């Protein structure tokens, strides 16, 4: 199985080199697509230097002309991937790429148990988060479980691994961080089983996500997905996913 990894970046000059180096050390067959959402610091310059040397010269690099938000960055990346499964790797050092093989193993275990439609989430220990951020994460996860009848622990996690063809079919209407509930609600509406594995998590203090600014759009997305037209995986995408799984 080939794993496509989307790395959305915006003003990550302090961490992008370290994160991509850590990602290159993961023992998986990976395709890496880096999407720079019009950074205003040295992020794009650093990426241009990195792409001149192995293994980073095998990665794909895309830059938006103007800042559009994480959701748009993921939509750009999802359209470019060619692997079997896809996940997201933030560049801010909160997530350890060495946890990615655990997601793949969980997917393999699910397949071995006869589950056909699977996504795998890495769930975090949120104890070290700021109170408002932790409360917001738990509230949105609880609302997801209530609205969609699920039992997941961490809806807002960055590590969401799902079939590439399903990712390409997602509506991707969210422009910022409401993309997280959008992906999750669509998977649940399409009948996917979300398996979970614990992952490492190192929350940083200067987060781009603002609980009050981004929390309400996330809740609105959950409600819109729940009471709007349910997402269904197109027949062509579902057929391609079945072939890839074999």
N, C-alpha and C positions, 0 to 999 in steps of 0.2 A: 504494500500500500504506500502510495506517495502522499505526503502531507504538504499542502500549500499553506504558507504562513504569511499573513498580511501584517505588515508593520506600519501602522499609521504614525506619522511624526509631525510635531509642530513645536518649534523652538526647543529642541532637545539637544543642543550642542554639548551639554555637560555629560550626557549619558548615552547618546546614540552609538558612539564607537564601542563602548563597553558592552552594551546590550547586543549589538550585532556580532561582536566577538563571542560572547557567551552562546548566542544562538548557533553560531557556526560549529560549536563544540558538541552539539547534540547529536547523538548517534541514531539518526533517522534519515530516511530518504526524503529530502525536503526541497520544495520550491519556495523561494523567498521573494516577495514583492514588497518594496518599500514605497510608501506613498507620502510625500512631503506636502502638507497642506499649506503651502506658501509661507514657510518659516521666514521670520524677519531677522533671525540671528545667523550664526555660522553653520546651522544644521546642513543645509544643502551643499555648502562648500566642503564640509567634512565628508559627506556622502560621495561627492565627486572624487575626492582623494582616495577614499576606501575602494571605490569600484575599479581602481587601476591595478589592484593586487588580488591574488587568490586568497581565500575562496570567494571574496566579495564581488569579484568580476563576473560570477555566475548568477548574481542576484539581478533582479529587475528594479529599476528606479524610475519613479514617476513624480512629477511636480505639478501641483495646481498653480494656475496663474494668480489666483487670489484665494484667501482663506474662506473655506466653506463649512468647516465642521467635521468632526470625526465620522459621522454617519455618511457624509458624502465621500470622505476618504475611503471608507470601507466599500462603498458601492463601486468606486473606481477600481479598487483592488480585486473585488469579487469578480468583476467582468474580465479580468486578465488571467486568472488562474487556470491551470490545466491538470491539477492533481486529482486524487480520489476523495480526500477529505480536506477540510479547510479549518484553520483556526486563526486567532488574532494574537499578536504579541505587542503589547504596549512597550514603548521605548524608555519609560521613566524608571526602570529598575525595581518596580513594585513586584513583578512576577519573575520567577526563575525559570528560564527555558528548559532546565534539566527536568522539570515536571512534565514536559510534553510527552515523553515516552509512556508515562503512567496513564495519560488520556488514551493513547493508542492501545495500550494493553487492555484498558477497560472496554474499549470498543470491540476488540477481538474476543474478549470474554462474553460480551453480549451477543455477538454473532454466533459463538459456539453454543450459546444457550437457545439459539433459534429465533432471536429477535431480529426482525428485518429492517425496521426503521428506527435508527438510533442516532442520538446526539450525545455527546459527553461534555459535562461541565466540570471545571475544577473549582471546588468551593473553598473559600478562605476562612481563616479565623479572624474575625473583625474586631477582636478585643482591643487592638492597638490603634484603631481609628479614632478620630475626633468624635465626640458624642453625637453631634448633629449629623455627621456623615454616616456613622454606624446606625443611628436611629432611622435615617432615611433609607439606607440599604435594606434594613430588616422590614420596614414598613412596605416598601415596594415589593419585596419578595413575598410577604404575607398576602398582599393584594393580588399578586400573580396567582398564588395558590388558591385563593378564594374564588377568583374570577374564572380560572381555567381548570380547577379541580386537580391541580398538581401537588407534589410534595417536595419541591426542590428547596435547597438550603440557601442558595446565593444566586439570585437572578441577575444581579449586576456584574457578575464576574467577567473579566476580560476573556478568560479561557473557555470559549465555546467551540467545540469541535463538531462539525456537521458535514454532510456530503457536499461536495463542491457544486454539483448540479442543483441541489436544493438551494444553496446560497445564491446561485445565479438567478434563481426564480423568485427570490424574496422581493417584495415591493420596495423596500428600503426607502421609505418616505421620511424617516427621521434624519435630521441634519446634524444634530449634536449627540448628546448622550442618551436621548430617548431611543436610539437605535438598539440598545440592550433589551428593553422590554418588547420592542417590535420583533426582533429575532426570536425571542423566547415565545411570545404569544403565537407567532406564526407556526413555529415548530409544534407547539401543543395543539393548535387547531388542525394541523395536518396529520395528527395521530402519532407523532414521534415520541418515543420513550427517551426521557432525558436521564442518563446515568450520571453519577457524580463520583469524583475522587477528591480527597483532600490535597491541597497544594500549599506551597510556601507563599507567604505574603509579607511584604515590607512596605507599609503605607508611608508615603512621603507627605510632608506638611504643606508644601506649596502646590496643591492640586489645582488643575484647571477646572475640575468639576465643582460647582457650587451647589450645596444641598437645596437652598431655597430657589435659586434660579433654574436649576435643572430637574429638581424633583417634581414640580408640577407638570411640566411637559411629559415627563416619564409616566406619571399617573394618567394623564390625558391620553397618551398612546395606548396604555393598557385598556382603558375604557373604550377607546375608538376601535381597537382590534376586537374586543369582546363583543361589542354590540353592533359592529359593522359587518360587512361581508367576510365570512371566514376564509382564511387563506387555504388554498389547495395546491399541492405540488402538480404542475402540469404533467400530462401523461408522458411526454417525451423525456422530461427530466427524471421522472420516476423510473422509466425503463432504463435510462442510462445509469442511474444509481444502482439498479439491480445488476446490470452487467458488470459494473465496476466492483461490486461486492464479491462477485464470483472470481 
